[in-house]
Amino acid sequence: MTIDEACVSCIINQSVRVADSINASKSLKKELTSSVERMSKDFSYDDTPPEIASYVYEKMAQIANKTDLYDEIKEISTKKALSFVPALKEKLHKSPNKLLTATKIAVAGNVIDLAAPVEFDIENELDKVFHTEFAYDDFSLLQERLSSAKKVLVIGDNVGEHIFDYMYIETLKELYPDVKYSYMVRGKPIINDVTIIEAKEAGFDKLCELVDSGVNTPGFTYGRANTYSKELFDKVDLVISKGMGNYECMSQSHRDSICFLLKVKCSVVASSLGKAIGDIICKLV
């Protein structure tokens, strides 16, 4: 899906968030926001929101002289997510439907999104997600595809959320042990998206195949991916896509058997899905 006017204002607003997150001086904050406003005049409406974000965040990183604009916040998000793991493991242990419970946990984790115009509290989401129905509910289809799959690719989204992705893949391995699983991350720091650094710290390289996609966008942009990632994406039996950025990049993908798991956090994605902000989605195409 390509950008519209709402995406432009959202991306401009993100420059303010970046400035606040790095405790920018008044002059640096003005430089960051004014630079993004100038860039916005030349945004291409043929690009996806994650493609636009890649240009904007690269420019902001240069201005701030900081490789990873959200490094400190990503560390905090990870610690926060880890604090929920013991209780969630107990929930999984007692669950009569482990796949559904693990899928709901994975979706609840998607609220950790620093680029979204609407913020949700992870603790509240985890409290209510088990009693919330998928607004777009292809869970039975997902279960069916998993039962026949040989290779499954999970494409990660945000740091903190990746801790819940780890639990999700752990559960998938328990339920479908003969499947080969891969977890794909971003090629470089972009917003608060998970990269190879955070994924290795979480132990994904010991859990499953860990893949650096090579992309510099907050979403899997196929045309920017490295050769291996493209081949893997094309050949696996099922892709499980986490989050809005990946949905924005892959909603019109050349392949099928993609399951989108996300929390709707903006009006543009809500309109694309025909759902409301706050809805949880399990959509298989």
C-alpha positions in Angstrom: 0.0 0.0 0.0 1.2 3.5 -0.9 1.2 6.6 1.2 -1.6 9.2 1.5 -1.9 12.6 3.2 -2.3 11.0 6.6 1.0 9.2 6.3 2.8 12.5 5.5 1.6 14.2 8.6 2.4 11.1 10.7 6.0 10.9 9.4 6.5 14.6 10.1 5.2 14.1 13.7 7.7 11.3 14.1 10.5 13.8 13.8 9.2 15.4 17.0 9.2 12.0 18.8 12.8 11.3 17.7 13.9 14.7 19.0 12.2 14.1 22.3 13.6 10.5 22.6 17.2 11.6 22.1 16.7 14.7 24.4 17.7 17.0 21.5 18.5 20.6 22.2 16.1 23.2 21.0 18.2 24.0 17.9 18.7 20.3 17.0 14.9 19.6 17.4 14.2 22.5 15.1 16.7 21.2 12.6 15.2 17.7 12.7 11.6 18.8 12.3 12.3 21.4 9.6 14.4 19.0 7.6 11.6 16.4 7.6 9.0 19.0 6.7 11.1 20.1 3.7 11.5 16.4 2.6 7.8 15.9 2.9 7.2 18.2 -0.1 9.0 15.7 -2.3 7.5 12.5 -1.0 6.5 10.1 -3.8 3.0 8.8 -3.6 4.1 5.7 -5.4 6.2 4.7 -2.3 5.0 2.7 0.7 5.1 4.4 4.1 8.1 2.2 5.2 10.0 3.3 2.1 9.4 7.0 2.9 10.4 6.3 6.5 13.7 4.9 5.4 14.7 8.2 3.7 13.5 10.3 6.6 15.1 8.3 9.4 18.4 8.1 7.5 18.4 11.9 7.3 17.5 12.3 10.9 20.3 9.9 12.0 22.8 12.0 9.9 21.6 15.3 11.5 21.7 13.8 15.0 25.0 12.0 14.4 23.5 8.9 15.9 23.5 5.5 14.1 20.6 4.1 16.1 18.1 6.8 17.1 16.2 4.5 19.5 19.0 2.3 21.0 18.3 3.3 24.6 14.5 3.0 24.2 14.8 -0.4 22.5 16.8 -1.7 25.5 14.0 -0.5 27.8 11.3 -2.1 25.6 13.2 -5.4 25.8 13.4 -5.4 29.6 9.8 -4.5 29.8 8.7 -7.3 27.5 10.9 -9.8 29.4 9.2 -9.0 32.6 6.0 -10.5 31.2 7.5 -13.8 30.1 7.1 -15.9 33.3 3.3 -15.1 33.5 2.8 -15.6 29.8 4.6 -19.0 29.9 2.3 -20.0 32.7 -0.7 -18.9 30.6 0.6 -21.0 27.7 1.2 -24.0 29.9 -2.4 -24.0 31.1 -4.0 -23.1 27.8 -6.3 -25.6 26.1 -5.4 -24.1 22.7 -1.7 -23.2 22.8 -1.5 -22.0 19.2 -4.3 -19.5 19.7 -2.9 -18.3 23.0 0.6 -17.9 21.5 -0.8 -16.1 18.4 -2.7 -13.7 20.6 0.5 -13.0 22.6 2.4 -12.4 19.4 -0.2 -9.9 18.3 -0.4 -8.1 21.7 3.3 -7.5 21.4 2.7 -5.5 18.3 1.6 -2.5 20.4 5.3 -1.7 21.0 5.5 0.6 18.0 7.2 4.0 18.2 6.1 5.0 14.7 2.4 4.6 15.3 0.2 7.7 15.7 -1.8 5.9 18.4 -0.1 4.4 21.5 -1.3 1.4 23.5 -0.1 0.1 26.8 1.4 -3.4 26.6 0.3 -4.4 30.0 -3.3 -3.5 29.3 -3.2 -5.3 25.9 -1.9 -8.5 27.4 -4.7 -8.3 30.0 -7.4 -8.1 27.4 -6.1 -9.8 24.3 -7.1 -13.3 25.4 -10.7 -12.1 25.6 -10.7 -10.2 22.3 -11.7 -11.7 19.0 -9.7 -11.2 15.9 -11.6 -8.5 13.9 -10.2 -10.2 10.8 -10.2 -13.9 11.7 -8.3 -16.3 9.5 -6.9 -18.2 12.5 -8.4 -21.6 11.4 -6.8 -21.1 8.0 -3.5 -20.3 9.7 -3.8 -23.5 11.7 -4.5 -25.5 8.5 -1.5 -24.1 6.7 0.8 -24.8 9.6 -0.3 -28.4 9.7 0.9 -29.0 6.2 3.9 -26.6 6.0 7.5 -27.8 5.8 9.1 -24.3 5.9 7.8 -21.3 7.8 9.2 -17.7 7.7 8.3 -15.3 10.5 9.1 -11.7 9.7 9.7 -9.6 12.8 8.7 -6.1 13.5 9.6 -4.1 16.6 12.1 -4.6 19.5 10.3 -5.7 22.6 7.7 -7.4 20.4 10.5 -9.7 19.3 10.5 -11.3 22.8 6.9 -12.4 22.2 7.9 -13.6 18.7 10.4 -15.8 20.4 7.7 -17.4 22.6 5.5 -17.7 19.5 8.2 -19.7 17.5 8.9 -21.8 20.6 5.3 -22.8 20.7 5.2 -23.4 16.9 8.2 -25.7 17.3 6.5 -27.6 20.1 3.2 -28.0 18.1 4.8 -28.5 14.6 8.2 -30.0 15.3 8.9 -31.1 11.8 8.8 -27.6 10.3 11.9 -25.6 9.6 11.5 -22.1 11.0 13.2 -18.9 10.0 13.0 -15.5 11.7 13.8 -12.4 9.5 14.9 -9.0 10.8 15.9 -5.6 9.4 19.3 -5.0 7.8 20.1 -1.9 9.8 18.6 0.2 12.6 15.3 1.9 11.5 12.9 3.3 14.1 12.6 0.7 16.9 12.6 -2.3 14.5 14.4 -5.5 15.4 17.8 -6.1 13.9 20.3 -8.9 14.0 21.8 -7.4 17.2 18.6 -7.6 19.3 17.6 -10.9 17.8 20.9 -12.6 18.7 20.7 -11.1 22.2 17.3 -12.8 22.6 18.7 -16.1 21.4 16.9 -16.5 18.0 20.1 -17.8 16.4 19.8 -20.9 18.7 16.0 -21.2 18.4 15.7 -21.2 14.6 17.4 -19.9 11.4 18.0 -16.1 11.9 18.1 -14.1 8.8 19.2 -10.5 8.1 16.9 -9.3 5.3 19.3 -6.5 4.2 16.4 -4.0 4.1 16.6 -0.5 5.5 12.9 0.0 5.7 10.5 -0.6 8.7 8.9 -3.4 6.8 10.0 -6.1 4.4 10.5 -4.3 1.1 11.2 -7.2 -1.3 13.0 -5.0 -3.8 15.6 -3.9 -1.2 16.2 -7.4 0.3 19.4 -9.4 -0.2 19.4 -12.4 -2.5 19.0 -15.0 0.2 16.1 -13.3 1.8 14.3 -13.0 -1.5 14.8 -16.7 -2.2 13.7 -17.7 1.3 10.6 -15.5 1.0 9.7 -17.0 -2.3 10.3 -20.6 -1.4 8.8 -21.1 2.1 5.3 -22.6 2.4 4.0 -19.9 4.8 5.1 -16.4 5.7 3.9 -15.0 9.0 4.2 -11.2 8.9 4.3 -9.2 12.1 3.1 -5.6 12.3 1.8 -2.7 10.3 5.1 -1.9 8.5 5.3 -5.4 7.0 1.6 -5.3 6.1 2.2 -2.0 4.3 5.0 -3.5 2.3 3.5 -6.9 1.6 -0.3 -6.3 1.3 0.1 -6.5 -2.5 2.9 -9.1 -2.6 3.6 -11.3 -5.6 3.2 -14.4 -3.4 0.3 -15.9 -1.5 0.2 -17.8 1.9 1.1 -14.7 3.9 -0.5 -14.4 7.3 -0.6 -10.9 8.6 -0.6 -10.6 12.4 -1.0 -7.0 13.7 -2.7 -4.5 15.9 -4.3 -1.7 13.9 -2.8 1.6 15.0 -3.5 4.1 12.2 -6.5 5.2 10.0 -4.7 4.3 6.8 -4.1 0.7 7.7 -7.6 0.5 9.2 -9.1 1.7 5.9 -7.0 -0.8 3.9 -8.3 -3.6 6.1 -11.8 -2.3 6.5 -11.4 -2.4 10.2 -11.0 0.0 13.1 -8.1 1.4 15.1 -7.4 -0.9 18.0 -8.6 -4.1 16.2 -6.4 -7.2 16.2 -5.9 -8.9 12.8 -5.1 -12.4 11.7 -5.4 -12.2 7.9 -4.2 -14.9 5.5 -3.8 -14.1 1.8 
